[in-house]
Amino acid sequence: MDAKNVTRSERFNGQPAGYYCVQVSDPTIDLRNAAVLGTVNNNRAMITVIPNTNCNGLTRSLTVVTTDSSNASVDVPFTVVVL
């Protein structure tokens, strides 16, 4: 994972492959109004990034889901930027 304004990333507890929790590092960023960009480093996959107040106990976090072209959850490298 590459990142900007991100403290850490970890697998989402109890979820299948492709589910992650990403914690935002900058406390001044309001996730309700932030620009969040998520890209996969694989041209045959997709990514969804959802602001979340608590993901795996991480506050100020994002839920990230990566899927393949058949919409099945898969682990793929990704980049998240929060501005």
N, C-alpha and C positions, 0 to 999 in steps of 0.2 A: 504494500500500500504506500503510495506517495500522498502527501497532504499539505495543506496550508491552513493554519489556525486549528489544527487538530492535535489533541494530547495523546490519544491512544485509540486503538481499534482492537476488538476481540470478537470471537464467535458469539453469537446469540445463544444463551443457555437453552438447551432442550429443543433447538430447531435443527432442521436438516442443513446440509451444505448450502452455502450461498447466503446465509443470514448473519449479519454483523451489527455490532454496536460501535459507534464512533463518537468519542467525546470531544466536544469543542473546547479549545484552550482559552480563547479570549473572552473574559467575562463581560466585556462591553458589547458583544454582539448579541442582538435580540434575534433569536432563531425564528420568531414569527415573521420578521421582516428581512431576514438575511438573504443574500444571494448565495445559493448552494449549488455547486456544480459537481456532479458525479459522472465519471467516465470509466468504462472498462478498458483494460489494456489487451483486448481480444476482439477482433472484428466480428465474431459470431456470437457475442453475448450482449445482454442488456442489463441496465442497472436502474433501480428505483431507490431514491433517498427521501426519507420521511423524518421531519423534525419530531423529537420525542423528549419528554421531560424526564423520563427514567427508563433506561435500557440496560438491563443486567445490573441495576443499581448505579449506573453512571448517570449523573445529572447533566443537564445541558448536552444532550446527546442526539444522535441521528441513528435511525434504523436504516441499514443498507441491505438491499436484496439484489443478488446477481442471478440471472437466469440465462439459459442457452436459447437458441432460436426456436426451440420447441416449448419454451416457457417452463422448463424444468429447472429447479434450483441447482446451481453449480457453484463451486468455488473457482473464481477467476480473479486475477490481479485487478485492482481498481485504484482510481485516484479520486480524492474528495477535496474540494476547496470551499471554504466558507468565508464570505466577505460581508 
